[in-house]
Amino acid sequence: DKLHIEYFDGVEAATYAQLEGVIPYAYNLRINSRSRDGQTLIVYNYGPRDPGTYYLIKDGQLKTVGSKQPLLKSEELADVKYVSWEARDGKTIHGYLTVPHGEPPFPLIVLPHGGPFVSETVSWDEWGQMLANNGYLVLQPQYRGSTNFGLEYYKKAFINGGQGGYAMQDDKDDVALHLVEQGLADKDRIAMFGWSYGGYAALVAASRTPQIHQCVIAGAAVSDTLMQVSYYSDRVRGAQEIEQLNMWSDSINPIKEVSKVNVPILLIHGNVDQRVPPAHVRKYLDELEKYNKPYKYVELDGADHFSNTLFYEHQILLYQSMIDFLKNDCGPGGL
């Protein structure tokens, strides 16, 4: 649900517990430095309502040194909740829900993590907060294949055939429908936004039937699974070979599903992406043109694959393009 620390020193545990009681919106705390006598501390905090703030504790007083994002006000940011639901096959799936201000039902953005064989612990998440700030309920599911939930859960994604586009995709749809049943999400206002594997999942979602999404946004997406795995298949061995080849040899390949696309798509790709080269998006764009499917494309000039390569101008273009697309091009009347 969040990062937990187990302390072997009782005084250290008590120190952090006391800090949690005085630091505003305490979530993930770290003592960056302290004086030899332990009475002067520099403390760093980050979490859903704090993009990162440094504090000075000296002479028994707490003072704010500065924030990484001083223009963002904590009280205007969104809470993140840890949620669980039951998938259609009875498997329990967990995830994070970023809840905007206002009253439900909200328009919903399903935001699957990349990887897919990783796990995320959400604390400060800029994409989730940006979308929530614009009124969207944001769901980040730990679909099967995610790590930190045991070996069996991880292996379910590939050990008996690749589940990309199958059970892994069902997990994402099932939680969206679960939130609708709970009255938190509007069934006619659902979209998916993902990056890397998450972008792959968004492309898969675009051609699903029955369709529960009004549109998808696919960033740095793997559009041709066989082309992607061919980049490194000669170098993987052992467990990694089993994982990668089993996963991608028979998971759904989006490039072969373009004729089935039934919702508008926004594609975003960095033009120097080294992990998922731009050849992916160019192949997919050609197929969209071939089948006369509705789409928009945004190219991020000079951006590589990972989010930490997105500079200010990339972020502005990315966020403005996403919000404009969601409001004006995502199904009838926008999302």
Rosetta blueprint (number, residue, H / E / L):
1 D L
2 K L
3 L L
4 H L
5 I L
6 E L
7 Y L
8 F L
9 D L
10 G H
11 V H
12 E H
13 A H
14 A H
15 T H
16 Y H
17 A H
18 Q H
19 L H
20 E H
21 G H
22 V H
23 I L
24 P L
25 Y L
26 A L
27 Y L
28 N E
29 L E
30 R E
31 I E
32 N E
33 S E
34 R E
35 S L
36 R L
37 D L
38 G L
39 Q L
40 T L
41 L E
42 I E
43 V E
44 Y E
45 N E
46 Y E
47 G E
48 P L
49 R L
50 D E
51 P E
52 G E
53 T E
54 Y E
55 Y E
56 L E
57 I E
58 K E
59 D L
60 G L
61 Q E
62 L E
63 K E
64 T E
65 V E
66 G E
67 S E
68 K L
69 Q L
70 P L
71 L L
72 L L
73 K L
74 S H
75 E H
76 E H
77 L L
78 A L
79 D E
80 V E
81 K E
82 Y E
83 V E
84 S E
85 W E
86 E E
87 A L
88 R L
89 D L
90 G L
91 K L
92 T E
93 I E
94 H E
95 G E
96 Y E
97 L E
98 T E
99 V E
100 P L
101 H L
102 G L
103 E L
104 P L
105 P L
106 F E
107 P E
108 L E
109 I E
110 V E
111 L L
112 P L
113 H L
114 G L
115 G L
116 P L
117 F L
118 V L
119 S L
120 E L
121 T L
122 V L
123 S L
124 W L
125 D L
126 E H
127 W H
128 G H
129 Q H
130 M H
131 L H
132 A H
133 N H
134 N L
135 G L
136 Y L
137 L E
138 V E
139 L E
140 Q E
141 P E
142 Q E
143 Y L
144 R L
145 G L
146 S L
147 T L
148 N L
149 F L
150 G L
151 L H
152 E H
153 Y H
154 Y H
155 K H
156 K L
157 A L
158 F L
159 I L
160 N L
161 G L
162 G L
163 Q L
164 G L
165 G L
166 Y L
167 A H
168 M H
169 Q H
170 D H
171 D H
172 K H
173 D H
174 D H
175 V H
176 A H
177 L H
178 H H
179 L H
180 V H
181 E H
182 Q L
183 G L
184 L L
185 A E
186 D E
187 K E
188 D E
189 R E
190 I E
191 A E
192 M E
193 F E
194 G E
195 W E
196 S L
197 Y H
198 G H
199 G H
200 Y H
201 A H
202 A H
203 L H
204 V H
205 A H
206 A H
207 S L
208 R L
209 T L
210 P L
211 Q L
212 I L
213 H L
214 Q L
215 C E
216 V E
217 I E
218 A E
219 G E
220 A L
221 A L
222 V L
223 S L
224 D L
225 T H
226 L H
227 M H
228 Q H
229 V H
230 S H
231 Y L
232 Y L
233 S L
234 D L
235 R L
236 V L
237 R L
238 G H
239 A H
240 Q H
241 E H
242 I H
243 E H
244 Q H
245 L H
246 N H
247 M H
248 W H
249 S H
250 D H
251 S L
252 I L
253 N L
254 P H
255 I H
256 K H
257 E L
258 V H
259 S H
260 K H
261 V L
262 N L
263 V L
264 P L
265 I E
266 L E
267 L E
268 I E
269 H E
270 G E
271 N L
272 V L
273 D L
274 Q L
275 R L
276 V L
277 P L
278 P L
279 A H
280 H H
281 V H
282 R H
283 K H
284 Y H
285 L H
286 D H
287 E H
288 L H
289 E H
290 K H
291 Y L
292 N L
293 K L
294 P L
295 Y E
296 K E
297 Y E
298 V E
299 E E
300 L E
301 D L
302 G L
303 A L
304 D L
305 H L
306 F L
307 S H
308 N H
309 T H
310 L L
311 F L
312 Y H
313 E H
314 H H
315 Q H
316 I H
317 L H
318 L H
319 Y H
320 Q H
321 S H
322 M H
323 I H
324 D H
325 F H
326 L H
327 K H
328 N H
329 D L
330 C L
331 G L
332 P L
333 G L
334 G L
335 L L
